[in-house]
Structures are given as C-alpha cells and as structure tokens.
Amino acid sequence: MTTKKMAIIATKGTLDMAYPPFILASTAAALGYDVQVFFTFYGLQLLRKDLSNVMISPLANPAMPMPVPMPVMVQMLPGMESMATMMMKQKLKKHGVATLEELRDLCLEADVKFVACQMTVDLFEFDKSEFIDNVEYGGAATFMNFAGETDICLFV
C-alpha cells in the first residue's frame, strides 16, 4: 500500500490564517499521510521562533464575529488589532484550542516537513537564525517536486 501524500502552501501570517495549515497538516500526519508545508511570503512568519507577534486584524475581515457590530472606521483605530488579537486568543484558550506553538510542535513531532521559500527569505532579507530548527529551504521547484505526487494539495 502506498502512503498518501498531502501538500499545503501557507501564504499568510495572521493569527486566523495560521491555524488552518497547522491543523490540517497535523491531522493528515496523524492519519498516516506524508505531509509537507511550503511557507512562502507572509506565511514565513509562522516559522519564526517567536510567534507572540502573530496578530489578527478586524479590518477588511467582514466574516470575523465581533461581540458588537463595528463600523470600518472603528476597526481602523489604533489598538483595534491588538484588541482583536487578545479577544481571539482568549476565545481559543476558553475552548481548549491548542496554541500555534503547540500545533507547530505537534506537526514537527509527526514528521511534517516544513519548507521555507528561499526566494522569499532572500526577498525580505530574513536571517535564518530567526526561524525554528527543522526547516528545509527551497524554491518553488522543491515544492513542486513533492506536490506533483500528492493526493491532496491545498493553498491556504
């Protein structure tokens, strides 16, 4: 029997968009899939050693449930991003959802392969020391080599 494969492209580095690639990757790995996540552009933020600065923005996020409806002008005010991030983290904790660090560690323990886009690392002049260990660096061709053989390929 051949092992199923899943590839995920993570392109966003906000709190709300950080959960899907880690949840999907860890779940697929638990189900026996060979999983690889390709982090590119703003998704590279999710490979930083420190994830405490990962924020969520209520601005231009109309599907975000808020306790009270907020006009766009209010969402633009200073401090709203921090407030929305704090509220989301409280909600996640209240409902027992793992932190980003816990999910990321779970992926690594389950042998999910993390590939950082070398072009994006160079473009934004990141230092590899900013990222966690166990990250491979490669370009689109590296990812395509794996993705071309997958059963499931997701763009998150």
LUMMI-307545 format. One record per residue (C-alpha): x, y, z; residue number from 1. Coordinates in steps of 0.1 Angstrom, whole numbers. Example, Ala and Ser with C-alpha at 12.3 -4.5 7.8 and 13.67 -1.06 7.14 Angstrom:
BEGIN
+-------+-------+-------+------+
|  east | north |    up | resi |
+-------+-------+-------+------+
|   123 |   -45 |    78 |    1 |
|   137 |   -11 |    71 |    2 |
+-------+-------+-------+------+
REM end
This chain:
BEGIN
+-------+-------+-------+------+
|  east | north |    up | resi |
+-------+-------+-------+------+
|     0 |     0 |     0 |    1 |
|    13 |    34 |   -10 |    2 |
|    13 |    62 |    17 |    3 |
|   -10 |    91 |     8 |    4 |
|     6 |   125 |     5 |    5 |
|    -6 |   160 |    12 |    6 |
|    10 |   193 |     3 |    7 |
|     0 |   227 |    18 |    8 |
|    10 |   261 |     7 |    9 |
|     9 |   286 |    36 |   10 |
|    10 |   322 |    24 |   11 |
|    -5 |   342 |    52 |   12 |
|    10 |   351 |    86 |   13 |
|   -20 |   363 |   106 |   14 |
|   -34 |   345 |   136 |   15 |
|   -66 |   335 |   118 |   16 |
|   -47 |   321 |    88 |   17 |
|   -20 |   304 |   109 |   18 |
|   -43 |   278 |   123 |   19 |
|   -55 |   260 |    91 |   20 |
|   -21 |   248 |    78 |   21 |
|   -10 |   235 |   112 |   22 |
|   -44 |   218 |   119 |   23 |
|   -47 |   203 |    85 |   24 |
|   -10 |   191 |    85 |   25 |
|   -11 |   176 |   120 |   26 |
|   -44 |   159 |   113 |   27 |
|   -32 |   144 |    80 |   28 |
|     0 |   133 |    96 |   29 |
|   -20 |   116 |   124 |   30 |
|   -40 |    98 |    97 |   31 |
|    -7 |    85 |    82 |   32 |
|    -2 |   109 |    53 |   33 |
|    33 |   121 |    43 |   34 |
|    28 |   159 |    47 |   35 |
|    48 |   189 |    35 |   36 |
|    40 |   226 |    42 |   37 |
|    56 |   252 |    19 |   38 |
|    58 |   285 |    37 |   39 |
|    60 |   315 |    13 |   40 |
|    57 |   353 |    15 |   41 |
|    38 |   362 |    48 |   42 |
|    34 |   326 |    57 |   43 |
|    71 |   326 |    66 |   44 |
|    61 |   344 |    98 |   45 |
|    48 |   311 |   111 |   46 |
|    83 |   296 |   111 |   47 |
|    97 |   323 |   134 |   48 |
|   109 |   312 |   168 |   49 |
|    87 |   337 |   185 |   50 |
|    50 |   336 |   174 |   51 |
|    38 |   361 |   201 |   52 |
|    36 |   389 |   175 |   53 |
|    12 |   370 |   152 |   54 |
|   -19 |   392 |   151 |   55 |
|   -54 |   392 |   136 |   56 |
|   -70 |   423 |   120 |   57 |
|  -107 |   430 |   122 |   58 |
|  -102 |   454 |    92 |   59 |
|  -114 |   441 |    59 |   60 |
|  -124 |   408 |    77 |   61 |
|  -162 |   410 |    75 |   62 |
|  -167 |   374 |    85 |   63 |
|  -149 |   379 |   118 |   64 |
|  -175 |   375 |   146 |   65 |
|  -174 |   405 |   168 |   66 |
|  -194 |   410 |   201 |   67 |
|  -210 |   441 |   186 |   68 |
|  -211 |   452 |   150 |   69 |
|  -182 |   476 |   143 |   70 |
|  -181 |   502 |   116 |   71 |
|  -150 |   501 |    94 |   72 |
|  -139 |   535 |   109 |   73 |
|  -138 |   519 |   144 |   74 |
|  -118 |   489 |   131 |   75 |
|   -91 |   513 |   118 |   76 |
|   -85 |   529 |   152 |   77 |
|   -51 |   523 |   169 |   78 |
|   -52 |   494 |   192 |   79 |
|   -80 |   475 |   174 |   80 |
|   -57 |   449 |   160 |   81 |
|   -42 |   442 |   195 |   82 |
|   -77 |   441 |   210 |   83 |
|   -90 |   417 |   183 |   84 |
|   -59 |   395 |   188 |   85 |
|   -64 |   394 |   225 |   86 |
|  -101 |   386 |   221 |   87 |
|   -93 |   358 |   197 |   88 |
|   -66 |   343 |   219 |   89 |
|   -90 |   343 |   249 |   90 |
|  -116 |   326 |   228 |   91 |
|   -92 |   299 |   216 |   92 |
|   -80 |   293 |   251 |   93 |
|  -115 |   292 |   266 |   94 |
|  -125 |   265 |   241 |   95 |
|   -93 |   245 |   246 |   96 |
|   -78 |   251 |   212 |   97 |
|   -41 |   245 |   211 |   98 |
|   -17 |   274 |   207 |   99 |
|     1 |   280 |   174 |  100 |
|    33 |   269 |   191 |  101 |
|    17 |   236 |   203 |  102 |
|     3 |   229 |   169 |  103 |
|    35 |   236 |   152 |  104 |
|    54 |   214 |   176 |  105 |
|    28 |   186 |   170 |  106 |
|    34 |   189 |   133 |  107 |
|    72 |   185 |   138 |  108 |
|    67 |   156 |   162 |  109 |
|    45 |   139 |   135 |  110 |
|    73 |   144 |   109 |  111 |
|    55 |   171 |    89 |  112 |
|    82 |   186 |    67 |  113 |
|    84 |   224 |    67 |  114 |
|    99 |   241 |    37 |  115 |
|   107 |   278 |    37 |  116 |
|   106 |   295 |     4 |  117 |
|   143 |   305 |    -2 |  118 |
|   132 |   333 |   -27 |  119 |
|   110 |   349 |     0 |  120 |
|   137 |   346 |    27 |  121 |
|   161 |   364 |     3 |  122 |
|   134 |   389 |    -8 |  123 |
|   126 |   401 |    27 |  124 |
|   162 |   397 |    38 |  125 |
|   154 |   373 |    67 |  126 |
|   181 |   358 |    87 |  127 |
|   177 |   320 |    90 |  128 |
|   185 |   323 |   127 |  129 |
|   151 |   339 |   131 |  130 |
|   134 |   306 |   122 |  131 |
|   129 |   274 |   142 |  132 |
|   151 |   244 |   136 |  133 |
|   139 |   216 |   114 |  134 |
|   131 |   238 |    84 |  135 |
|   143 |   230 |    49 |  136 |
|   149 |   258 |    25 |  137 |
|   140 |   255 |   -11 |  138 |
|   122 |   272 |   -40 |  139 |
|    91 |   265 |   -59 |  140 |
|   107 |   236 |   -78 |  141 |
|   114 |   219 |   -44 |  142 |
|    78 |   222 |   -35 |  143 |
|    65 |   212 |   -70 |  144 |
|    86 |   180 |   -69 |  145 |
|    66 |   169 |   -38 |  146 |
|    33 |   185 |   -47 |  147 |
|    32 |   168 |   -81 |  148 |
|    30 |   134 |   -64 |  149 |
|     4 |   143 |   -38 |  150 |
|   -32 |   131 |   -33 |  151 |
|   -42 |   164 |   -18 |  152 |
|   -27 |   198 |   -24 |  153 |
|   -41 |   229 |    -6 |  154 |
|   -34 |   266 |    -9 |  155 |
|   -42 |   282 |    25 |  156 |
+-------+-------+-------+------+
REM end
